[in-house]
Amino acid sequence: MGCVHHGNYAAFLEEARTEALRDQGIAYRELEVEGVFFVVASMSTRFRRPVHYDDLVTVRTHVERFTRTRIDHAYELLVDGQTKATATTTLACVDKNGKPRVMPDRIWSIQQTSRQRRRDRTNDVDS
C-alpha cells in the first residue's frame, strides 16, 4: 500500500526521545551502564493520515509530566508541516532487574532547570 506500517511509529517515538535526551547532554547508553533504564509503561497513538515510504518525518516531542520515577511525553508526527499522527508515552525508571527506581539527580536537575526556563519565558511581558 506504500504506507509505513503502524508498528514503526514506536521506533519514531523512541528515536525522538533518545535525541531529546541527547540534546540535554545525556546519552542513553551511559544511563544503561549506570544501571538506569527507562521502559515504556504505556503508549497510545492516534493515526490521522498515512505516512508514506520515503516521507521525511518530523517528530515534535514535549514532556507533559515528570516525576522522580516516570516521564510522560506527548508527540506530534509531521510530514511537510501536516500532522500525520499524535502519540503519548509513559516511561518508568527501573533498575537492571526491572524494579522501579528513582532517576539520577542529574536527569531530575536538568528537567527542573528546563521547567524553570519555560516558566520564566511564560512570565516575560513586553510593555
Wavefront OBJ file of the C-alpha trace (Angstrom):
o trace
v 0.000 0.000 0.000
v 3.050 2.285 0.137
v 2.370 3.301 3.755
v 4.617 2.923 6.776
v 3.464 0.022 8.985
v 1.857 1.194 12.228
v 4.406 -0.735 14.305
v 7.187 1.514 13.010
v 5.713 4.554 14.747
v 7.018 3.232 18.082
v 10.545 3.400 16.650
v 9.967 7.021 15.558
v 8.947 7.906 19.122
v 11.905 6.101 20.660
v 14.362 7.880 18.406
v 12.768 11.252 19.212
v 13.034 10.592 22.974
v 16.640 9.454 22.664
v 17.597 12.566 20.701
v 15.755 14.844 23.140
v 17.787 13.305 25.971
v 20.999 13.707 23.952
v 20.115 17.390 23.345
v 20.185 17.804 27.127
v 23.673 16.316 27.315
v 22.772 12.768 28.352
v 23.457 9.665 26.276
v 21.017 6.838 26.968
v 23.874 4.342 26.660
v 25.612 5.996 29.623
v 22.461 5.596 31.714
v 22.332 1.884 30.934
v 25.967 1.495 32.030
v 24.942 3.151 35.322
v 22.053 0.690 35.701
v 19.309 3.199 34.831
v 16.684 2.173 32.282
v 13.540 3.875 31.017
v 10.925 1.376 29.894
v 7.706 2.138 28.075
v 4.878 1.517 30.540
v 2.168 2.751 28.180
v 1.864 4.075 24.645
v -1.032 5.451 22.644
v -1.049 6.581 19.025
v -3.752 8.358 17.056
v -3.284 7.946 13.305
v -4.711 10.821 11.262
v -3.152 10.388 7.827
v -0.749 7.793 6.483
v 2.999 8.298 6.356
v 4.318 7.000 3.038
v 7.665 5.418 2.261
v 10.415 7.992 1.743
v 8.477 10.699 3.636
v 10.689 12.797 5.888
v 9.003 12.623 9.300
v 9.487 15.342 11.912
v 8.640 14.336 15.473
v 7.912 17.113 17.945
v 8.397 15.866 21.491
v 7.103 17.520 24.643
v 7.379 16.431 28.273
v 3.881 16.528 29.756
v 4.686 15.227 33.253
v 7.961 14.489 35.001
v 8.347 12.817 38.390
v 11.285 11.084 40.063
v 10.119 7.721 38.665
v 8.259 8.445 35.406
v 8.149 10.682 32.361
v 5.059 11.333 30.234
v 5.728 12.526 26.682
v 3.391 13.879 24.005
v 4.370 13.730 20.338
v 3.261 15.155 17.031
v 4.470 13.433 13.852
v 4.526 15.700 10.825
v 5.345 15.451 7.136
v 5.722 18.758 5.275
v 4.077 20.546 8.206
v 0.982 18.316 8.108
v 0.138 16.312 11.237
v 0.125 12.617 10.402
v -0.221 11.237 13.944
v -0.148 12.187 17.604
v 1.051 9.965 20.410
v 1.749 9.725 24.118
v 4.051 7.524 26.163
v 4.712 6.950 29.821
v 8.229 5.838 30.701
v 9.078 4.226 34.014
v 12.553 4.461 35.512
v 13.787 0.987 36.505
v 16.991 -0.742 37.528
v 18.721 -3.567 35.626
v 16.300 -6.071 37.208
v 13.254 -4.140 36.044
v 12.371 -2.860 39.504
v 11.223 0.771 39.863
v 13.896 3.192 40.979
v 14.364 6.901 41.455
v 16.038 8.530 38.475
v 19.505 10.027 38.915
v 19.729 13.570 40.289
v 21.424 14.849 37.127
v 18.368 13.991 35.000
v 15.984 15.417 37.589
v 18.060 18.621 37.794
v 18.089 19.111 34.019
v 14.315 18.760 33.862
v 13.793 21.163 36.758
v 16.099 23.739 35.128
v 14.266 23.335 31.815
v 10.885 23.718 33.531
v 12.068 26.925 35.255
v 13.293 28.365 31.929
v 9.882 27.681 30.344
v 8.151 29.298 33.329
v 10.437 32.345 33.093
v 9.675 32.750 29.360
v 5.944 32.464 30.047
v 6.150 35.179 32.686
v 8.028 37.637 30.413
v 5.776 40.523 29.431
v 6.641 43.259 26.952
v 5.330 46.686 27.866
l 1 2 3 4 5 6 7 8 9 10 11 12 13 14 15 16 17 18 19 20 21 22 23 24 25 26 27 28 29 30 31 32 33 34 35 36 37 38 39 40 41 42 43 44 45 46 47 48 49 50 51 52 53 54 55 56 57 58 59 60 61 62 63 64 65 66 67 68 69 70 71 72 73 74 75 76 77 78 79 80 81 82 83 84 85 86 87 88 89 90 91 92 93 94 95 96 97 98 99 100 101 102 103 104 105 106 107 108 109 110 111 112 113 114 115 116 117 118 119 120 121 122 123 124 125 126 127
